[in-house]
Amino acid sequence: MATETLQKSTTQQDAWEGGDKKPFEASYGKIMMWYFLLSDAFTFAGFLIAYAALRFSVPSWPVPDFVFSTTPFGGHHLPLIFVTFMSFVLIISSATMVRAVQEGHRENKNGVVFWMFLTIIGGAAFLGCQAWEWNNLINVEHMTLHTNPFGTHEEAGTYMEGDGVDIKEGDSFTAGEPYLIHNVDGHYHQLKYKTVDGEVKQQAFGPKTFGALFFFITGFHGFHVLSGVVFLIIIAVNSFSGLYEKRKNGYEMVEKIGLYWHFVDLVWVFVFLAFYLL
């Protein structure tokens, strides 16, 4: 009896050391990808927690519905329409990535290449939308890492002057309403207003940290998307060449890049919540 137990224990130990028994029934490459995604998740979590702490500690934080209300082709006063389209494109690309992985498990080379091509188009479209949004905020709204023209009023009052378009002299506002310091010929035009107590003041810029955090965090996520698109192109080309077909492992490389792409999509959900909804 003791001999049988010893032989069984020795056999199990040899099997483990030989690598026949894989943790979680996953390959080394998949486990390493999960380790990387876990560490990256902590990085994004730290950034978003810092943003939330600053967001709820500053009373004059910009209102997302006002900041992100512009769309291409001259659309104005359409809160979150454009960023919703961006998010929809990225989510659809995640669905096409799922289909690419499924076709890989079936060893269907043409299916893998087709669905990965659609995923690449979705990722590139998202990057294009983000580039337009950045260009609009920087060159049209003049928001930079150090200057934020958006904010909210901390007190009620009446404008003593206006820009002739959105704000007119005599317009009243309540505390908490959003404002934009309008730009005239490349120079900021900070409007004067009178408080309910009769004190004359000039609009202040919004909190500097808003622009810095927005460009840093969305840029960091955009870098992940860009990297993902590059990897997708490389893996799609390898799939088309028949490289993974010869391995007969269910196109594992496609599955690994799929894990990364789903992670990028999931992170965007939290970025969207932090910057565009709160």
C-alpha positions in Angstrom: 0.0 0.0 0.0 2.8 2.4 1.0 4.7 1.5 -2.2 1.7 2.2 -4.4 1.2 5.6 -2.7 4.9 6.5 -3.1 4.8 5.5 -6.8 1.6 7.6 -7.4 3.1 10.6 -5.7 6.3 10.2 -7.7 4.3 10.0 -10.9 2.4 13.1 -10.2 5.6 15.0 -9.3 7.2 13.9 -12.5 4.2 15.0 -14.5 4.2 18.5 -12.9 7.9 19.0 -13.4 7.6 17.8 -17.0 5.1 20.5 -17.7 2.3 18.1 -18.7 -0.1 19.7 -16.3 -0.7 23.4 -17.2 -2.1 25.9 -14.7 -5.6 26.8 -15.5 -5.3 24.7 -18.7 -3.7 27.7 -20.4 -0.5 28.0 -22.3 2.5 30.0 -21.1 1.8 32.8 -23.6 -1.8 33.2 -22.4 -0.8 33.4 -18.8 1.8 36.0 -19.5 -0.8 38.0 -21.4 -3.1 37.9 -18.4 -0.2 39.0 -16.1 0.4 42.0 -18.4 -3.2 42.9 -18.5 -3.5 42.7 -14.8 -0.6 45.0 -14.2 -1.9 47.4 -16.9 -5.3 47.4 -15.2 -3.7 48.6 -11.9 -2.0 51.4 -13.9 -5.3 52.6 -15.4 -7.0 52.2 -12.0 -4.5 54.5 -10.4 -4.9 57.2 -13.0 -8.7 57.1 -12.8 -8.8 57.1 -9.0 -6.6 60.2 -9.0 -8.9 61.8 -11.5 -12.0 61.0 -9.4 -10.3 62.4 -6.3 -9.6 65.7 -8.0 -12.9 65.8 -9.8 -15.0 65.8 -6.6 -12.7 68.1 -4.7 -13.0 71.1 -7.1 -16.4 72.9 -7.2 -15.8 74.5 -10.6 -15.1 71.3 -12.5 -16.3 71.5 -16.2 -19.6 70.0 -17.1 -19.1 67.2 -19.7 -22.4 67.9 -21.5 -21.0 71.4 -22.3 -17.4 70.5 -23.0 -18.1 67.6 -25.4 -21.1 69.0 -27.3 -19.4 69.7 -30.7 -19.5 67.2 -33.6 -17.8 67.2 -37.0 -19.4 69.0 -40.0 -20.5 72.0 -37.8 -22.6 70.2 -35.2 -23.0 72.2 -32.0 -25.0 71.8 -28.7 -25.2 68.0 -29.2 -24.0 66.7 -25.8 -21.9 63.4 -26.0 -23.2 62.5 -29.5 -19.8 62.2 -31.0 -18.1 60.4 -28.1 -21.0 58.0 -28.1 -20.4 57.2 -31.7 -16.7 56.7 -30.9 -17.6 54.2 -28.1 -20.0 52.4 -30.4 -17.3 51.9 -33.0 -14.8 50.5 -30.4 -17.4 48.1 -28.9 -18.3 46.8 -32.4 -14.6 46.2 -33.1 -14.6 44.0 -29.9 -17.4 42.0 -31.4 -15.5 41.4 -34.6 -12.5 40.4 -32.6 -14.6 37.7 -31.0 -15.6 36.4 -34.4 -11.9 36.3 -35.5 -11.1 34.2 -32.4 -14.0 31.8 -33.1 -12.8 31.3 -36.7 -9.3 30.7 -35.4 -10.6 27.8 -33.3 -12.2 26.4 -36.4 -8.8 26.7 -38.3 -10.6 28.9 -40.8 -7.8 31.2 -42.2 -10.0 33.3 -44.5 -12.5 33.9 -41.6 -9.8 35.0 -39.3 -8.3 37.4 -41.8 -11.8 38.9 -42.7 -12.9 39.6 -39.1 -9.4 40.9 -38.1 -9.6 43.3 -41.0 -12.9 44.6 -39.7 -11.4 44.9 -36.2 -8.5 47.0 -37.6 -10.9 49.3 -39.4 -12.8 49.8 -36.2 -9.7 50.6 -34.2 -8.4 53.0 -36.9 -11.8 54.7 -37.0 -11.7 55.2 -33.2 -8.2 56.7 -33.4 -9.4 59.1 -36.2 -12.4 60.2 -34.0 -10.1 60.8 -31.1 -7.7 62.8 -33.2 -10.6 65.0 -34.4 -11.7 65.5 -30.8 -8.2 66.5 -29.6 -7.8 68.9 -32.6 -11.2 70.5 -31.8 -10.3 71.0 -28.1 -6.8 72.3 -28.8 -7.2 74.4 -31.9 -10.9 75.5 -31.6 -11.6 75.6 -27.9 -8.0 76.3 -27.0 -7.7 73.8 -24.2 -4.1 72.8 -23.3 -2.2 71.1 -20.6 -1.9 74.4 -18.8 -5.1 76.3 -19.8 -8.7 75.2 -19.4 -11.3 77.6 -20.7 -14.1 75.4 -19.4 -15.6 75.6 -15.9 -18.7 76.2 -13.8 -19.9 79.3 -12.0 -19.4 79.2 -8.3 -22.0 81.9 -7.7 -25.0 83.5 -9.3 -24.9 86.8 -11.2 -25.5 88.8 -14.4 -23.2 89.4 -17.4 -22.1 93.0 -17.9 -21.0 92.2 -21.5 -21.4 89.4 -24.0 -19.8 87.7 -26.9 -22.7 88.4 -29.2 -23.3 84.7 -29.9 -24.0 82.5 -26.9 -23.9 85.2 -24.1 -25.6 88.6 -24.2 -25.2 91.5 -21.9 -27.8 91.2 -19.1 -28.0 87.4 -19.3 -28.3 85.9 -15.8 -26.8 82.7 -14.6 -27.0 80.6 -11.5 -24.2 78.9 -9.5 -23.1 75.7 -11.1 -23.9 76.6 -14.7 -21.2 75.9 -17.2 -19.3 78.6 -19.0 -16.7 78.9 -21.7 -14.2 81.8 -21.9 -14.6 82.6 -25.6 -11.6 83.2 -27.9 -11.5 86.3 -30.1 -8.8 86.5 -32.8 -6.6 84.1 -30.9 -7.0 85.9 -27.6 -9.1 84.9 -24.6 -12.1 87.1 -23.9 -12.9 86.8 -20.2 -16.3 88.2 -19.7 -17.2 90.5 -16.7 -20.2 89.8 -14.6 -21.9 91.2 -11.6 -22.8 89.0 -8.6 -26.1 89.1 -6.9 -24.4 91.2 -4.2 -23.4 93.8 -6.8 -19.7 92.9 -6.9 -18.1 93.1 -10.3 -15.9 90.1 -11.2 -14.2 88.6 -14.3 -14.6 85.0 -15.3 -11.7 82.8 -14.2 -10.2 79.9 -16.1 -11.4 76.4 -15.2 -9.1 74.1 -13.1 -5.8 73.4 -14.9 -5.9 69.7 -13.9 -8.9 69.0 -16.2 -7.0 69.5 -19.4 -3.8 67.8 -18.2 -5.7 64.7 -16.9 -7.9 64.5 -20.0 -5.1 64.6 -22.5 -2.8 62.3 -20.4 -5.4 59.6 -19.7 -7.2 59.5 -23.0 -3.8 59.8 -24.7 -2.5 56.8 -22.7 -5.6 54.8 -23.7 -5.2 56.0 -27.3 -1.6 54.7 -27.3 -2.9 51.3 -26.3 -5.4 51.4 -29.1 -2.7 52.4 -31.6 -0.4 49.6 -30.3 -3.3 47.2 -30.6 -4.0 48.2 -34.2 -0.3 47.7 -35.1 -0.3 44.2 -33.5 -3.6 43.4 -35.2 -2.1 44.3 -38.6 1.0 42.1 -38.0 -1.0 39.1 -36.8 -3.5 39.5 -39.7 -0.6 39.4 -42.2 0.8 36.4 -40.5 -2.6 34.7 -40.6 -3.0 35.5 -44.3 0.5 34.0 -45.0 -0.5 30.7 -43.4 2.0 30.9 -40.5 -0.5 30.1 -37.8 -2.3 27.5 -39.9 0.8 25.4 -39.9 0.9 25.4 -36.0 -2.5 23.7 -35.7 -3.1 25.4 -32.3 -6.4 27.1 -33.0 -4.7 30.4 -33.9 -3.6 31.0 -30.3 -1.8 34.2 -31.3 -5.1 35.6 -32.5 -6.7 34.7 -29.2 -3.9 36.4 -27.2 -4.2 39.7 -29.2 -8.0 39.3 -28.7 -7.5 39.4 -24.9 -5.6 42.6 -25.3 -8.2 44.2 -27.5 -11.0 43.3 -25.2 -9.0 44.8 -22.3 -8.6 48.1 -24.3 -12.3 48.2 -24.9 -13.2 47.5 -21.3 -10.8 50.3 -20.1 -12.5 52.7 -22.4 -15.8 52.1 -20.6 -14.3 53.4 -17.4 -12.5 56.3 -19.1 -15.9 57.2 -20.8 -17.6 57.1 -17.4 -15.0 59.2 -15.7 -14.6 62.0 -18.3 -17.9 62.1 -20.2 -20.5 61.1 -17.6 -19.4 62.3 -14.2 
